[in-house]
């Protein structure tokens, strides 16, 4: 799925409402995301299902920085791929070069 980097008090990945409804289960309280070859856990807030369909954490900010995606121009967060694996597990990747 296509998603976008997000920034607020920390960095995160905004999946959007459509992707949240399609790829995530409302039974999940957390997800595991493979970032740089290892899995990180991220809590899904109740707001994930409403106005805030994103997950946030230090590992996301570190990854964005390591990929050269920080900083971005105001209003133009970089796109990323969030690949569903099995259950509540995903893999985070940069978008392929076009």
Secondary structure as the mmCIF struct_conf table of DSSP 4:
data_model
#
loop_
_struct_conf.conf_type_id
_struct_conf.id
_struct_conf.beg_label_comp_id
_struct_conf.beg_label_asym_id
_struct_conf.beg_label_seq_id
_struct_conf.end_label_comp_id
_struct_conf.end_label_asym_id
_struct_conf.end_label_seq_id
STRN STRN1 UNK A 2 UNK A 7
BEND BEND1 UNK A 8 UNK A 10
STRN STRN2 UNK A 11 UNK A 14
HELX_RH_AL_P HELX_RH_AL_P1 UNK A 16 UNK A 23
TURN_TY1_P TURN_TY1_P1 UNK A 26 UNK A 27
BEND BEND2 UNK A 29 UNK A 29
STRN STRN3 UNK A 30 UNK A 35
TURN_TY1_P TURN_TY1_P2 UNK A 36 UNK A 37
STRN STRN4 UNK A 38 UNK A 43
HELX_LH_PP_P HELX_LH_PP_P1 UNK A 44 UNK A 45
HELX_RH_3T_P HELX_RH_3T_P1 UNK A 46 UNK A 49
TURN_TY1_P TURN_TY1_P3 UNK A 50 UNK A 51
STRN STRN5 UNK A 54 UNK A 56
HELX_RH_AL_P HELX_RH_AL_P2 UNK A 58 UNK A 66
TURN_TY1_P TURN_TY1_P4 UNK A 67 UNK A 68
BEND BEND3 UNK A 71 UNK A 71
TURN_TY1_P TURN_TY1_P5 UNK A 74 UNK A 75
HELX_LH_PP_P HELX_LH_PP_P2 UNK A 77 UNK A 78
STRN STRN6 UNK A 79 UNK A 84
BEND BEND4 UNK A 86 UNK A 86
TURN_TY1_P TURN_TY1_P6 UNK A 87 UNK A 88
STRN STRN7 UNK A 89 UNK A 94
HELX_LH_PP_P HELX_LH_PP_P3 UNK A 95 UNK A 97
#
